[in-house]
Amino acid sequence: MARETQTDRLNRIEEKIDKMAEAIVALARAEEKIHTLTSFSKQQSEQIQNIINRIDRVEIIVNTNANTIGIINKLFWMMLAGFIAAITWEIIIHMGV
């Protein structure tokens, strides 16, 4: 009977060791996943920062282009107003008013 008790006890210890081994393997897998996710997160952060920098550069270019277009627009309307004034003047001169 003592032999069976000792065998049962050893079997329980062996089962506990097996469960601990499974838990250690599961922890190792979880640690590997965490490492992978951390690496992926770092890569994503770098890509987001690159995109933010590109957007900032595009914003500067857009503002410069908006100023240029504003100047061209004003020149166009000034030239159009001058052209209309010149035509009106010619019409007035030829009509003899």
Secondary structure, 3 states (H helix, E strand, C coil): CHHHHHHHHHHHHHHHHHHHHHHHHHHHHHHHHHHHHHHHHHHHHHHHHHHHHHHHHHHHHHHHHHHHHHHHHHHHHHHHHHHHHHHHHHHHHHHCC
